Amino acid sequence: MPNACPALRALALPTTLALAGCTIPSRPAVLPPRSEAYVAVLSGEMPGAISQVARHSWIVVNVPGEPAFRRFELGSSGGDPFSYFGDGDVALHGVVHYEPGEAARVVDCLEREERNYHHEHPDYFPIPGPNSNTIVDVMLRRCGIHVELPATAIGRDYRGPIGASVTSLGTGLQLETWAFGAKIGLEEGVELHVASLALGVHVWPPAITVPVNPGRIGFDTTTHVQRERRRWRGASDDGESREREYGASSMWLWARAAYVRDPSDAGGATDTEMVGFNGRAVYGAHLGYAVGVDLEGGVGLPLGFAYAARLYPVGVGYSFGASTFVGLFGGVGVDGVTARVPGALELPVELRLEVDVTREARIGARAGVAWFPGDEARRGGSLVSPFADELVLGTFARFGRAPPCGCGGRMGRGYFFGLERRDVMKTYWLGLTFGVEVDFGG
């Protein structure tokens, strides 16, 4: 077995680094003195529930002799280079130095491209864009400022319904659509984009790109300013004692590496590297209606496109405690790996339990079965279940605070690690998952 799991071995080092703080090193951010001409590119964590999966970016220009910084941003946040509308981590992604005369030219370019952007993109869409990160990416590339925005600056890769461009560092190319995209560069490495979520291998500095802050696991050259988070407006300490009204829910953004036990029994597939979004909810004070959705995409090895989409419109669940729930979900979907595992109609049923064990930790487990009525290659593939075509078993642990919020309940969020096993075509794959989980109960 040790020789059969390259994907898990490949994830072992970055997982260890993630446990140690996700990036090394993490140094305090300091700008050059005002006597120097430079352009600085920064970003800050988005507030609230999406603080760990999204960032907002801006550009600061210092021209010696001018009384204040020039700031380029969709929705200005004042003159302090490190201030913005949020109160989370602020990262300095790069500083480019110029001669004083060149700095004035760069300011002219940024002002021109800012006007052009608003003419080309009069609308705003949070996902996939155009948004506040799209305008920064456009200005950086068009003005030749080679600084890379983090993977969680959602919108940085927006190129319209379909489009291509050079990469932000100018060392490669990328092709993007609304749903999927990819880029390859000498420094940027290789990245895949699925529904604006990024997963890849970064060449320099070496790291694995992931769709959770700070956007990578490994070495990082960015510097940081930590701010004390403000208490949410309307928050109270009675999030658990109040009368339950809505129910409970959880959402995952994750990256997963998995290996296939016997590739010869799975069409030759040896590994999958995927990113995805999973959501589950139980609506009702206690016993209620349960619903869920899965969206997954990535790479299957040897080279192929791995994908899955499932909708669970029929279910029943029971919520209790702050945001604990157990639910039975049933639905329809499709999954496969091109040229390896045939894509087929899937009828999945899942039993899921998520429990807050403390204010700082949450654990969960799920068991599911699936039937593939229209594909003989996928039928009868379960090694354990005598009545289903495939069986999936998984467990996870999330670490992060679950404070009261102004939304009338308690919202938890934090990083999680999970282990999952799934039958596929007379064999199984075993995967290790890392991501962000957000849950709500109220």
N, C-alpha and C positions, 0 to 999 in steps of 0.2 A: 504493500500500500504506500509506503513512503516514496517509491519511484513513480507512483501513479497520480501524484497530486501536485503538479507544477504550479497550478493557479494558487493553491493555498500557500505553498512555500513562497511564491512571489509576493503574496499579501502579508506574510508574517512580519517582515521588517517595517513596512509602513504602518501596520496595525500597532506595533510596539511604539513607533514614533507618535502615533495618534494618542495612545494612552499617556505619553509623556508630554503632550501639549500640542500635537498636530504639526508644528513646524519647529525647526531648529535652524538658526537661532531666532529669538524674538527680542529685538533691541528697541530702545525708545527712539521716537522720531524727532529729528532736529533738522530744521531748514538752514541753508547757508546764510551768511550775514547779508544784510540789506545792501551792502556795497557791491555785491555780485549780481550779475544778470543771469536769471535762470527760469526754467519752467518746471513746476512740480505737479505731479499727478497723484491725487489722493482719493480715498473712498471711505465711507462709514457704514457701519451695520444699519440695516433698516430696523425700525422699532417694532416692538410687540412680538407676535407669534412668529414672524418671519425673520427675526434677528439673526438666526443661525444659517439661513439659506439664501440671503439676498443682501446686496450692498448698493449704495448710491455713490456715484463718482463725480469728481469735479477737477478743474484745472486752475492752478494759481500761477501767475506770471509776476516776477519781480523785475522792474526796470529801475536801475539805480537813478536816484534823483527825484523819482516820483514819490509823492507823499503816502501812497497806499498801494497795496497789491492790486493787480488786475485779476478778476475771478471770472471764470467761464463755467456756467452751470445752468441746468434747466431748473429754475427756481432758486434764486440767489439766497445765500444764508449769511450774508454779512462779510465784514472785512477780515476777521480772524481766519487765517488759512486752515486751521484745524476745527473750526466750528461748522456745524450743519444742523439740520432740523432734528436729528436723532441725538441719542446720548450713549451710544455704544462705542465699540472699538473704532478708532480712526487709523487707517493704514496709509503710509507714504510709499507709493509703489515705484517711484523713480524721480530723479532730478536731472534735467538736462541743462548744462551750462552754455552760455552764449556770450559773445562780445556785446557791449551795450547797443551798438548799431543793429546787430542781428536780432536782439530782443525786440526792438521796435518793429522789425520786419515780421517777426513771429506773431506779435500782437495784431498787426494788420491782417495777417493770414487767418488767425483765429476769429477775428471780428467778421471777416468776409465769409468764412465757412459757417459761422454761426447763423448769419443771415441766409445763406444758401440752404442750410439745413431746414430752417423754419419754412422756407418756400417749398422745399421738396417733401417735407413731412409735416403737414399742418395738423395731423391727428396725433393722439397719444394712446398707446396700449401697453399696459404693464407687462404682459407676456403675449407674444415673444418680442414685442417692440412695434414701432419705435418709441423709446422712452428716454429717461434721463441719462442712461448709460450709452444709448445709441448715439446721441449727439456728441458725447465726449469721445467715443471711439472714432466717429467720422472726422472730427476736428483733428485728433491726433494723427490719423493716417494721412489726411489730405495736407497737413502742414509739416509732415515729415518728422514728427516727434515720436520716437520709437520707444514708447513705454507701454507695457502690457497691463491691461486691466485684469482683475482676478476673475476666476471662473464663475463666481457668484454675483458678478455684476451683470445680472440678467438683462439682455438687450444689447450687449456689446457685439454679439454675433449676428444681429439682425441685418439682413440684406434684401428685405422685401420678400414677396412670395417665392422667388428664386433669384439667386444672385451669387456673384463671385468677386473676390478681391484679393489683394495681398494681405498677409497677416499683419498684426499690429506692430511687430518688431521688424517687419520688412524682409524676413528671411524665408518666407514660404507663401503658400496659397491656401485659400479656403473656399468651399462651395457650401452654400446654405439654402435651405428652404424653411418654410414655417414649421414643419414637423421635424425634419432631420437635417444634419449638416456634418461636415468634417473639415479639419484643417491639418496641414502638415508643414513643418518648418524646421530649419536647421537648429534653431534655438527653442522654438515653441514645442517641438516634438510632434506627437500625433494626438489628436483629440476627436472624439465623436460627440455630437450634440443630438439629444433626443428630447423634444419638447422643451428646449432651452436649458436642459440639464447637461453638464459637461462631464466626460470621463475620458482620461487619457494618461499618457506618459510624457512628462515634461523633460526636455533634454538638459537645459541649463537655466537656473540651477536644478539639479536632478530632483524630481518629485513625481508623485502621482496626482493628477488633477482629479478633483472630486467635487460634487455639486453642493458641498456644505462649507461654511466659513472655517478657515480663511481661504478656501478654494483649492487647497493642496495638502498633501501629506508628504513631508520630507523637508528638504532644505528650502529656505526662502530668503530673498534679499530685501523684502519689505521691512520697514520699521513701523512702530505702533505707538499710539497714544491711547491709554485706557481711561475711560470716563466712568464716574459713578452713576449708575442707572437711576433715573428718577422713578419715583413711585407712580404707578399708573393712576391716571385721574379717575376718581370714583372707586378706587380699590378699598377693600376692607378686609378684616381678618375673620370674617364669618363665612368664608366660601364653602366650608363643609357643613356648617350648622343650618344654613338657610334651606327653605323648602325647595326641593328639586322641582324644576319646571320643564326642562328641555330634554335631558338625557345625557349621553356621553358620546364622544367621538375621538378618533385619533387619525393622524396623517403622517406618512413616512416619505422622506426623500432619501434615497439610498444608492450606494454602489456595491456591486457584488461580484466576487470572483468565485467560479465553481469549476470543479473537474468532474469528468465523466468516468465512472468506474471501469467500464468495458466499452471503449469506443467502437469496436466491431459490431456491437449490438445496438448502437445509436447512430447508424449511418456514417460512421467515421468521425463523429464529433468528439473532440477531446476536452475542450474547455469552453466556457462562456464567460465574458466580461460584460456586465450590464449595468445600466442605471435605470431608476424607475421611481414611480409615485404610486403609493397605495393609500387608500382612505377607507375608513369604516365608521359608521355612525349608528347609534340606537336612539330613536326619537320616542320619548315618553318619560313620564316622571319616574317610572321603574320598568314595568313590562311595556315593551313598545315595538315599533316597526324598525327593522334593521336593513341597511343598504350599504353597498360598497362598490369600489372601483379599483382596477389595477391597470397601469400603463407602464410597459417595460420595453426597453430596446438596448441593443448593444451589438457585440461581435461574438460570433461562434467560431471556434478554431477546429480544423483548418478554415480559412477565411470564409465567412458567411455572415449574414445578417440574422441576429437573434432577436425575437420580438414576442410580445404577449400583450393582449388587451382583453380585459374581462369586466363585465358589468354585473353586479349583484343587485337586481331590483326587488328580489323577494327574500324576506328574512324576518326573524323575530329575535329579540334580545332583551336582556335585563340589565339595568344600570343601577349601581349602588355606590356608596362611599363618595369620595370627591369626584373621580372620573373613571372609576372601575366599571367594566362591563363584560358580559359574556354574550355572544351572539352566534346565531346559525344563519349563514348567508347562502343563497342559491342564485345561480345566474347562467350566463352564456358568454362565450369568448372565443378567442383564437390564439394559438401560439405555435412556434416552430423555429427552425434554424434553416435558412435557405441552403439547398443542396445537401442537407444532412438529415434533419428531422422534419418530416413533411408537415407543413402548416395545415391545420385541420380545425373544424368546428369543435369547440370544447363545451361541455356541460359540467361546470364545477359546483361543488358544495363544500363550504368551509365552516368549521367550528372554531371560534377564536375567543380567547380569554386574555384580558389585560388588567393588571392589578397594580395599584400604588402600594408598595410595601413600606415606603416612608415618604416624607416630603421631598426627598432627594433622589428617589429611585423608583423605577417601575419595571415590572417583569411581565412577560406574556408568552403565550404558547398558542399554536394553531395546528389543526389537523384537517386535511382536506382530501377529497376524492374527486376524480374527474372521469367523464366518459367521452369517447370520441366515436360517435355513431357512424360517421361517414368515411372513416379511413381504417382499413384493415391493418396497416403498419403500426398504428397507434393503439389498436385495441388489444386487450389482454396483456398489457405490458407491466402490470403491477407485480412485484415480487412478493408482496405481503398480503394485499387485499384480495380475497377470492371473488369479489363481486364488482370491483371497479377496474377501469383501465389503468389509472395511475393513482398513486397515493403520495401526498406531500405532508411532511412533518417539519415544524419549525419552532424555534424559541428565541427570545431576545431579552436584553436587559438595557434599559435607558437610565442614564444618570444626568440629573439636572433638576433645578428647582421647579416647584409647582405652586407659585404664590397666588393669592387672591387677585382677581383682576376687576377692572371697572365694567366688565361685560356681565357681571352678576353671577359669577361662579369662580371656578379655579382652573387655571390654565397652566399645564406643565410643558416643558420643552427641554431638550438636551440631546446629546449624542447617544447613539445606541449601537450595540454589536449584536449580531444574530447568527445563528447556525441553522441551515435548512437542508433537508434531504428530499428529493423528488424522483419518483420513478419516471423512466422514459424508455420506451421501446425495449423491454426485457432487461434493462439495466437501470442505473440510477445516477444522478449527479449529487454532489455534496458541495454546498456553497457557504462562504463566509461573507457576511454583510456588514457594512459600516454606513451610518447615515445619521439623519436628524429625525426625531420624532416629536410631534406636537400633539397634545391631547387637551380636551376640554370637557368639563362636567359642570352642569348647573341646571 
